[in-house]
Amino acid sequence: MRVTRRGWGLIFLGALFLFFGYLIGEKDMAAIGALFALVPIASLAVLAVRRPRLDFHRTIHPSQTTVGETASVNVEVANRQGLDSTTILFEDRLPHRLGLSPRLILERLPGRETAVVSYSIAPAARGLFQIGPLHLRTGDPFGTVRAAKVVPVLDDLVVTPQVWRLDGSDVMGGSGYQAGESGSRIAFSGDDDVAVREYREGDELRRVHWKSSARHGELMVRREEQTWEHTATLWLDTREGAFPGSGADSVFEWMVSACASVAARLSEKGLGPRVVTGSSVLESSTVPVILRHLALVEQEGDDAVETWKGLFTSPGGLRRTPAFIAFAGQLGEAEAEVLLSAAGHRGRRIAFCAEGGDGGWKRLARAGWEVFPVNAASSLPELWVRARARGGSYSSAPREGSA
């Protein structure tokens, strides 16, 4: 609580009137000076006695929104004392990426009463944002005294990336096998009607089916049950220097939105995608969980090759995934080779790559990937239609080894 410049001005003016009034014997002038000087002093005393005791509660609806949509914020103010409060000015602090912090005014609040002050937020960038604290300011009607207080009321707002609607049939087709199993590699032994698949490192030897192994010319193991999961892996490149531009209109943000849109589309079709971002793997989950995960994605260092090798070759990694969709920055030959080795060659392989780079995307195309060079102005719905129309290998470049 402090006296404002106006209050100090009244005190100084009152002291002058009081001094010269007594000096020249003008009692009225001295009385006016005393009144001027007493106004801020009396206001200070009254505000100290009647300092409002207020409780604040903030609600955000929805607490998880999407870029471009609006979230409503309601601040509930409760007066805990029996006396009416003075006019209350408060500012709800917002991160600069959400725009200017709103300044709100609440007129006199009766004792034991509650009021609600509302405003809206239209975020233009994704992320996790902390709303608050509240900066409260009260004062006397004359503006001579001001009291300021910071109320530590904090709430989180999650802003998920923009999701573009992708229409038409599913680009993945009908595959629904477990990660690493394509339809051509699952068979039945015939005589005992047992389903088998190719041997993988870590499989128990007791599950080897020797008759099928002899027939196929490689080790085959019994499949104890048919599982339908991880029909697609969505991989988002997070290298800091791999994407041109910065901010909400950058190519990286386009890739995040593209990944979110494809994940939402696959989930609608009942294909729970695995989402890989940087060095983290999010197993098949619901759309809100995937979007929240992508809302928090940040770009990381540029040392991609070793990081990718560690991720892609780890247990449960990305090798032999039936469907693999990459959202990549500018690729060099080395990065493309690691990606090719990790994703394998069976199943659908699609890459959305940032334009430019050292021709890594051409290396993917030569290996039979469907590659779409993109920039921040590209239309994912149009590219999605083209991907569905192709329905197979990349048509703009021959596969390696073809004539």
Buried (B, 14 or more C-beta within 10 A) or exposed (E): EEBBEBBEBBBEBBBBBBEEBEEEEBEEBBEBBBBBBBBBBBBBEEBEEBBBEBEBEBEBEEEBBBBEEEBEBEBBBBBEEEEEBBBBBBBBBBBEBBEEBBEBEBEEBEEEEEBEBEBEBEBBBBBEBEBBBBBBBBBBEBBBBBBEBEBEBEBEBBBBBBBBEBEEEBBBBEBBBBBBBBBEBBBEBEEEEBBBBBBEEEBEEEBBBEBBBEBBEEBBBBBEEEEEBBBBBBBBBBBEEBBBBEEBEBBBBBBBBBBBBBBBBBBEBEBBBBBBBBEEBBEBBEBEEBBBBBBEBEBBEEEBEEBBBEBBEEEEBBBBBBBBBBBBBBBBEBBBBBBBBBBBEBBBBBBBBBEBBBBBBBBBBBBBBBBBBBEBEBEBEEBBBEBBEBEEBBEEBEEEEEE
